[in-house]
Amino acid sequence: MTMSSKDQISARCSWATTEPAITYHDEEWGVPVHDDRKLFEFLILEGAQAGLSWITILKKRENYRKAFDGFDAIRIARYGARDVRRLLADAGIVRNRLKIAATIQNAKALLELQKETTLDAFLWSFVGGQPRQKRRRTVSQVPARTAQSDAMSRDLLGRGFKFVGLTICHALMQATGMVNDHLVTCPRHAALGGAQRERVRPRPAKRSAGMAKKSEK
């Protein structure tokens, strides 16, 4: 049985109530990402969100792409003082000096990482290369961090990345499909590989007193 549009709206994860969050939820959030530039974009945007709402960042996303050369790490790593002044004057992005400096540093750290492996292989190694399928029923059951995101944060920080704290890394994992944290009541949970129904063990049938005595003979 397919769900009606009304049912899908009511079942959607509760944080997606207005645009552009609705479209982002329905088309992107939790979809596995394996492209290095796309992963780098999410890493930067999740860091930019620190202290702000995600809807604020979503509304500025296109401006970020323009301001940071489409998240081309090679170009960003070459940014100098003039570029920093340009970015600080750009009302289309979060004009925070520390976050801007972190983006430039992260581009440099990414280029160093890519001498060893891809960002894709590195990040996905923390979940064994496969999305972790969760079965959360309420928003309160969704954690802000996990052992996997903690390990990712520690490793990224050790490699010189900035604004990659514990909760930021978990949000990155959720956004890029490393973990399916759509609620089980949301249509996207099943669409992204989550089981539609929990497997419930059937309870053993109760035997009558007569049957019990018969089996004991």
C-alpha positions as CSV (number, residue, x, y, z in Angstrom):
1,M,0.0,0.0,0.0
2,T,1.4,3.4,-1.0
3,M,1.2,6.4,1.3
4,S,-0.8,9.4,0.2
5,S,0.9,12.8,-0.1
6,K,-0.9,13.9,3.1
7,D,0.4,10.8,5.0
8,Q,4.0,11.4,3.7
9,I,3.9,15.0,4.9
10,S,2.7,14.0,8.4
11,A,5.2,11.2,8.6
12,R,8.2,13.3,7.5
13,C,10.9,13.9,10.1
14,S,9.6,16.7,12.3
15,W,12.6,19.0,11.8
16,A,11.7,19.4,8.1
17,T,8.7,21.7,8.2
18,T,9.5,24.6,5.8
19,E,11.5,25.2,2.7
20,P,14.4,24.7,1.9
21,A,14.5,22.1,4.7
22,I,11.6,20.0,3.2
23,T,13.3,19.6,-0.2
24,Y,16.7,18.9,1.5
25,H,15.1,16.3,3.7
26,D,13.2,14.6,0.9
27,E,16.0,14.6,-1.7
28,E,19.4,14.8,0.1
29,W,19.6,14.2,3.8
30,G,20.8,10.6,4.4
31,V,21.6,9.9,0.8
32,P,25.0,8.3,0.6
33,V,27.7,10.7,-0.8
34,H,30.9,9.4,-2.2
35,D,32.2,12.4,-4.1
36,D,35.2,14.1,-2.5
37,R,34.1,17.6,-3.4
38,K,30.6,17.0,-2.2
39,L,31.8,15.6,1.1
40,F,34.1,18.5,1.5
41,E,31.1,20.9,1.0
42,F,29.1,19.1,3.7
43,L,32.1,19.2,6.0
44,I,32.4,22.9,5.6
45,L,28.7,23.6,5.8
46,E,28.3,21.5,9.0
47,G,31.2,23.5,10.5
48,A,29.6,26.8,9.5
49,Q,26.4,25.7,11.3
50,A,28.1,25.7,14.7
51,G,26.1,27.9,17.0
52,L,23.4,28.5,14.3
53,S,20.4,26.6,12.8
54,W,20.8,24.3,9.8
55,I,18.0,26.2,8.0
56,T,20.2,29.3,8.1
57,I,23.0,27.5,6.4
58,L,20.7,25.9,3.8
59,K,19.5,29.3,2.8
60,K,23.1,30.5,2.3
61,R,24.3,27.3,0.5
62,E,24.3,28.7,-3.0
63,N,26.2,31.8,-1.7
64,Y,28.7,29.5,-0.1
65,R,29.3,27.7,-3.4
66,K,29.9,31.0,-5.2
67,A,32.1,32.5,-2.5
68,F,34.3,29.4,-2.1
69,D,34.8,28.5,-5.8
70,G,32.4,25.6,-5.7
71,F,34.3,24.1,-2.8
72,D,37.4,23.5,-4.9
73,A,40.0,22.6,-2.3
74,I,42.9,23.5,-4.5
75,R,41.7,27.0,-5.0
76,I,40.6,27.5,-1.5
77,A,43.9,26.4,-0.1
78,R,45.5,29.3,-2.0
79,Y,43.3,32.0,-0.4
80,G,45.2,34.9,1.1
81,A,44.4,38.0,3.0
82,R,42.6,39.6,0.1
83,D,40.2,36.6,-0.1
84,V,39.6,36.7,3.6
85,R,38.6,40.4,3.4
86,R,36.3,39.5,0.5
87,L,34.6,36.8,2.4
88,L,34.2,38.9,5.5
89,A,32.4,41.5,3.4
90,D,30.1,38.8,1.8
91,A,26.7,39.0,3.5
92,G,25.7,35.8,1.7
93,I,27.7,33.7,4.0
94,V,28.4,33.5,7.8
95,R,30.9,36.2,8.2
96,N,32.9,34.6,11.0
97,R,36.7,35.1,10.8
98,L,37.4,31.8,12.6
99,K,35.1,29.8,10.3
100,I,36.5,31.4,7.2
101,A,40.0,30.6,8.4
102,A,39.0,27.0,9.2
103,T,37.6,26.6,5.7
104,I,41.0,27.6,4.2
105,Q,42.9,25.3,6.7
106,N,40.5,22.4,6.0
107,A,41.2,22.7,2.3
108,K,44.9,22.5,3.0
109,A,44.3,19.5,5.3
110,L,42.2,17.8,2.7
111,L,44.9,18.1,0.0
112,E,47.4,16.5,2.5
113,L,44.9,13.7,3.2
114,Q,44.3,13.1,-0.5
115,K,48.0,12.3,-0.9
116,E,47.2,9.1,1.1
117,T,43.6,8.3,0.2
118,T,40.3,9.9,-0.9
119,L,38.1,11.8,1.5
120,D,35.4,9.3,0.6
121,A,37.4,6.3,1.7
122,F,38.7,8.0,4.8
123,L,35.3,9.2,6.1
124,W,33.4,6.0,5.2
125,S,36.0,3.9,6.9
126,F,34.4,4.9,10.2
127,V,31.3,3.0,9.4
128,G,33.0,0.1,7.6
129,G,32.0,1.5,4.2
130,Q,28.3,0.8,4.6
131,P,25.5,3.0,5.9
132,R,24.5,2.2,9.5
133,Q,20.7,1.5,9.6
134,K,19.1,2.9,12.7
135,R,15.5,2.5,14.0
136,R,14.7,5.6,15.9
137,R,11.0,6.2,16.6
138,T,11.3,9.7,18.2
139,V,13.6,12.6,17.8
140,S,14.6,12.2,21.4
141,Q,16.1,8.9,20.5
142,V,18.5,10.4,17.9
143,P,21.9,10.9,19.6
144,A,24.0,14.0,19.1
145,R,27.2,11.9,18.8
146,T,28.3,8.3,18.6
147,A,31.5,6.3,19.0
148,Q,32.0,6.4,15.3
149,S,31.6,10.2,15.0
150,D,33.8,10.7,18.1
151,A,36.5,8.6,16.4
152,M,36.1,10.6,13.1
153,S,36.4,13.9,15.0
154,R,39.6,12.8,16.8
155,D,41.2,11.7,13.6
156,L,40.2,14.8,11.6
157,L,41.5,17.1,14.4
158,G,44.7,15.1,14.4
159,R,45.1,15.8,10.7
160,G,44.8,19.5,11.1
161,F,41.1,20.0,10.3
162,K,39.1,22.7,12.2
163,F,35.5,22.9,13.2
164,V,35.1,19.1,13.2
165,G,33.9,18.6,16.7
166,L,31.9,15.5,18.0
167,T,28.4,16.7,17.1
168,I,29.5,18.3,13.9
169,C,31.0,15.0,12.7
170,H,27.8,13.1,13.7
171,A,25.7,15.7,11.7
172,L,28.1,15.1,8.8
173,M,27.5,11.4,9.0
174,Q,23.8,11.8,9.0
175,A,23.8,14.2,6.1
176,T,26.0,12.1,3.8
177,G,24.2,8.8,4.5
178,M,26.8,7.1,6.7
179,V,24.0,6.7,9.2
180,N,20.3,6.5,8.4
181,D,18.7,8.6,11.2
182,H,15.4,9.2,9.5
183,L,12.7,8.1,12.0
184,V,11.1,4.7,11.1
185,T,7.8,6.5,10.6
186,C,9.4,8.7,7.8
187,P,9.1,7.3,4.2
188,R,12.7,8.2,3.6
189,H,13.8,5.7,6.3
190,A,12.7,2.7,4.2
191,A,13.7,4.4,0.9
192,L,17.3,4.6,2.2
193,G,17.5,1.0,3.2
194,G,15.9,0.9,6.6
195,A,13.6,-2.1,7.2
196,Q,9.9,-1.0,7.0
197,R,8.9,-3.1,10.0
198,E,10.7,-4.4,13.0
199,R,11.1,-8.2,13.1
200,V,9.2,-9.3,16.2
201,R,9.7,-12.8,17.5
202,P,6.3,-14.6,17.7
203,R,5.4,-15.4,21.2
204,P,5.2,-19.2,21.9
205,A,1.6,-20.3,22.1
206,K,0.3,-20.9,25.6
207,R,-0.4,-24.5,26.2
208,S,-3.5,-25.6,28.1
209,A,-3.3,-27.6,31.3
210,G,-4.4,-30.7,29.5
211,M,-1.8,-30.3,26.8
212,A,0.9,-29.8,29.4
213,K,-0.1,-33.0,31.2
214,K,-0.1,-35.0,28.0
215,S,3.3,-33.8,27.0
216,E,4.7,-34.8,30.4
217,K,3.6,-38.5,30.0
